[in-house]
Amino acid sequence: MSRSQPPSPSPTVPAGATPRRASPRKAGNGVLWARGGLALLGGYAVAATWAAALARLLPGSLADAALAATMASFVIYTLAAIWAYAARSVARAAVGLALAAAVGAALSTLLAGSAA
């Protein structure tokens, strides 16, 4: 070893080189899993609350209203999942899904008395 270079900090890093940090690909996996969880669970919460609200809001017999609300909930679930991936950050996606679920739940609760 020559005297001009200091000893290497670790056996895997050559002398004079800086150690590598974790790859950005591995760092992004957590964000991807978080968005997937939000799409799965948050989308279900939004779709379920809005299906309950729409079932009370739609005209017709109870069975027809429930069927139409359930079919509409598939579209709502898809839109919620798209939102989970399209939002600028995971926090913004979570807040957006929570607000959509809260509005659906509040609407369902307010209409619960008028359905009977």
C-alpha positions in Angstrom: 0.0 0.0 0.0 1.4 3.4 -0.9 1.7 6.2 1.7 -0.2 8.7 -0.6 -3.7 7.2 0.0 -5.3 6.6 3.3 -6.4 3.0 4.0 -9.8 1.9 2.7 -12.7 2.3 5.2 -14.1 -1.1 4.4 -12.9 -4.1 2.5 -15.7 -3.8 -0.1 -15.1 -0.1 -0.9 -11.9 0.6 -3.0 -9.6 3.2 -1.6 -10.6 6.7 -2.7 -14.2 5.7 -3.5 -17.2 6.8 -1.5 -19.5 4.0 -0.2 -22.8 3.6 -2.1 -26.1 4.4 -0.5 -29.2 2.3 -0.7 -30.6 2.2 -4.2 -33.5 4.5 -5.0 -35.4 1.5 -6.2 -35.4 -0.1 -2.8 -36.3 3.2 -1.2 -39.4 3.5 -3.5 -40.7 0.1 -2.6 -42.1 1.4 0.7 -44.0 4.1 -1.1 -45.4 1.7 -3.6 -46.6 -0.7 -0.8 -48.1 2.2 1.1 -50.0 3.4 -2.0 -51.1 -0.2 -2.7 -52.4 -0.6 0.8 -54.2 2.7 0.5 -55.7 1.7 -2.8 -56.9 -1.6 -1.4 -58.2 -0.6 2.1 -58.9 3.1 1.5 -60.7 2.3 -1.7 -62.8 -0.3 0.0 -63.7 2.2 2.8 -64.7 4.9 0.3 -66.7 2.5 -1.9 -68.5 0.9 1.1 -69.5 4.3 2.6 -70.7 5.7 -0.7 -72.6 2.5 -1.5 -74.5 2.8 1.8 -75.2 6.4 1.1 -76.3 5.8 -2.5 -78.6 2.9 -1.5 -80.5 5.3 0.8 -80.4 8.2 -1.8 -81.5 6.4 -5.0 -85.3 6.2 -5.8 -87.1 2.9 -6.4 -87.5 -0.2 -4.3 -84.9 -1.0 -1.7 -83.6 -3.9 -3.6 -83.2 -1.9 -6.8 -81.5 1.0 -5.0 -79.1 -1.4 -3.2 -78.3 -3.2 -6.5 -77.6 0.1 -8.3 -75.6 1.5 -5.4 -73.5 -1.7 -5.4 -72.8 -1.5 -9.1 -71.9 2.2 -8.7 -69.5 1.3 -5.9 -67.3 -0.6 -8.4 -66.7 2.6 -10.3 -66.1 4.5 -7.0 -63.6 1.8 -5.9 -61.7 2.1 -9.1 -61.6 5.9 -8.9 -60.4 5.7 -5.3 -57.6 3.3 -6.3 -56.5 5.6 -9.1 -56.5 8.5 -6.7 -54.2 6.5 -4.3 -51.6 6.3 -7.1 -52.2 9.7 -8.7 -51.8 11.9 -5.7 -48.5 13.8 -5.3 -47.7 12.1 -2.0 -48.8 9.2 0.2 -50.1 11.6 2.8 -52.2 13.5 0.3 -53.6 10.2 -1.0 -54.5 9.2 2.6 -56.1 12.5 3.4 -58.1 12.5 0.1 -59.4 9.0 0.7 -60.2 9.7 4.4 -62.2 12.8 3.4 -64.1 10.9 0.7 -64.9 8.1 3.1 -66.0 10.7 5.8 -68.3 12.5 3.4 -69.9 9.2 2.3 -70.3 8.1 6.0 -71.8 11.4 7.0 -74.2 11.3 4.1 -75.2 7.8 4.9 -75.7 8.6 8.6 -77.8 11.7 7.7 -80.0 9.7 5.4 -80.4 6.8 7.7 -83.5 8.2 9.4 -85.2 9.1 6.1 -85.0 5.6 4.6 -87.5 4.0 7.0 
